[in-house]
Each structure stands twice: as structure tokens, then as C-alpha cells.
């Protein structure tokens, strides 16, 4: 990615944020007004925010491994660790409850929005940061175990859910997307307190990666990192786009990107036969279940709730166009539809057409 930089602030601190026109009452503004605020004008910092506790926990975990290395942090528009930079960008919506609520309303979920979820992402990103700090990618053994970083990132990838060659940490079998993600995911599992990775991955080919990681990390304990850059890529203070523009692009990125050929499956679950004309419409039935089913399928598959919601919207629209109605008891229809939506989502994942979140 083509990134701009800001290296003026010391490690662990946030640059001051100018906020012309934003008084303390911005937190109670209606959403439509808030969406017109530029990212650079948001008066927020990591210090004193909900995510600060997770950053402190990460520091304790690194200290427990006798590491001298600590990543630096800054706010941006998403989670990422820039290539070559030993630091981590944290999305702005995690540092204020009002912005987390906006993220939820716009994207239907808040990535990293719980302490456990946030820690999983932080450990993963620290895997990238520590690899940058110690030039691990240059080591021949690292390349033999995980592959070369020079391998292009795919726009899409087709995961193998039952593969035992990769650890399981983030959703969507993310370790399978690229050698660098495999390294970061393996590091995250290794770092997690109480993960019992030797027992959990016994008999898996992935265990050799974890054992290599253990040797590699023991080798840098107490050793300063050769890379000490404080570079900040795309800091929040440099982002001129409005929240409205930001979410428009984000929704397009995670929106519906596959065909909506559901007629055959929907007709198996519902009916347009005259004998069922007095029954509840399939569209109204699915609309009522939409939130519950979306969350459940997202939890099972790891797919973004926003993407699943777009599939649901397309199905509801098609049910309305076909004038379909319930033909079985509601409990059975609910179960059958949840299974259908899960299968559709898994087919989508396995097709290799879903996006890699870079």
C-alpha cells in the first residue's frame, strides 16, 4: 500500500489532534452530522482509551518472554503493521465508545471490539512488528518453514478449513493467506498465555512451525532489536477524508461480491403455491430473523457480518419478488434457512472469491 508517514512523535505517544469546530458535545451529535467529520479532526487518542488496557496487557506478555522489544502504536483508519515498521496502527473506532457505536451501525460489528478479540489482533500484529524489528524474513530457515515474503499477496484466497499445516487464531483460516500471515498467526498462538500449543497441535505439521518459533523467540530474549524506527504510516492526523467517505469505501470492500442465484434453494424452503397464501411471507419471516441468523453464521464461518447481511438482503428481496411464503413450521424453517445460509457462505469462502483483509 502507498502510505504517508509521520515520524515526529515518540514511541507510545499520540500526536496532538486538531479539531476545528468540534466541541465536547460531538459525542452526542446525530450520526448524519458525525459522518461529515474528517478523520483528522477527531479529538481522540490512545491514552486513556478502552484499548489502552489491552496494550498494557500485551506489554506484560512480551515482558514475560524477556523481550526488550515493544511495538509502538498510533491511530489510523484500520488495523495494520506497515512493511518494515516495528509498530502497529490501531483503528480510531476502538478508542471512543461513540466511534465504536458508529462502526457498529455502519459495519454491523466492531473488529477488535471486545478485550479478547482485541488481544488476538494485537498479538497477530505484534508478530508482524517483531519480524520487522529483527529482520526475520531474511533468514533462510524462516523462508523454509513459512515461505518467502516476496510471494504476492492474493486478492482472494481459497482456505482449506481442515488443514493441519497451519495454526488457528484469527477467523477465516487467515494463516493460509500468505507466508507473512502464517508467521504472524504462529507467533500469536505461541505468545498467548495458557495456549498449551504443544498439546493442542500435537501430531499437526503446524507444530514444527511453533517449535521453530519457540527457538527463534528464545534467541532474541534480552536482545535489542536492530530496527528502532518510530515511523507512523497513515496517522489519523493526516487522513483528510470524512467518516462518510471512509465508510462508503469500507462497505464497498466488504459488500456483496458474488452471484445471487438463490431461487432453487429458496423454493426448496418456501413456496408460492396457492395453498400457502394465508401463511406468513418468507420476506417478513427472514427480516425478523436477520440479525440473529447473521450473527450465528458469522460466528460459525468467520465471514464479515456486513458481507453476510448483503447475502441476506439479496435473499429477502428475491423472496419478495417470487412471492414466497412459509410452507413448514417456523422452527423448522429457521433451522433450514440457517443451514442454507451457512452453506452459501462456506461455498463463497471455498470458492476463493472472498477478499483478503490487508
C-alpha angles and dihedrals in degrees: 000000000000104000135181119219142220116190100166100100125074123248114285096016132101124229114243112268121222113218111183111190095007113114125179090276093072089098091069097045116123114258095252091058094044092052090065092060115105117238090237090057096057107116096218137122138181092241111094093007128126092256094057091082091056091050089052091049090052089052090053091050091051091047090052088060090051092244119160089196121098123174118231121231138213138167123260138146097279145005113283146133111215118229110270095008120114093211142081133234114218122203115251095233092069095065100061131038092222091056091045088054090051091050090051092050093047101039103020092236140047111232107223090006097139125060093245094047091046091052092051091054093044092053090049093050090046087058088060092043095050091048089054092046095054102031092239092159090070093061115103094216091053089053091049093051100041106014131248123310089219089074106112117252109247120234085220134013135194110225124207103219095196097048114125093194092086135053121242116234117120121036127271093039087278095178088071095061100078140345091254091053090047089055093047093047092048090050090050092053090046092050098045110107113241094009091133088206095173091059097037095051098035109142093015121118084228089071090074089058091051092048090050089049090051092053091045094051094045087055093061097043108127092006122120116235118249091221114065101160116151093201117154116200119205095351114196091248090064098049110102098179120106124244087249092057091044094055094043090060093042094052091049089052094052098032132109110308104163138069119281100220100147103132098105094047094044092050089054090058101035137027142218092198115133090236090070098044092112092055126096115279117255090231094058091043093053092043089058092049095041100103096041095047093043092056093045095051092044089054092050098044105028091231119142113269090226091059092048090048090056089054089049092050091052091049093048090049091050092049089053092049092049092045091231122178138188113281099174135041114293095246091055093045090050093052094044093049093048089054091048093051091047091051091048090051094047091049087052092051093047093047089070091233098115118099130256109233102228 
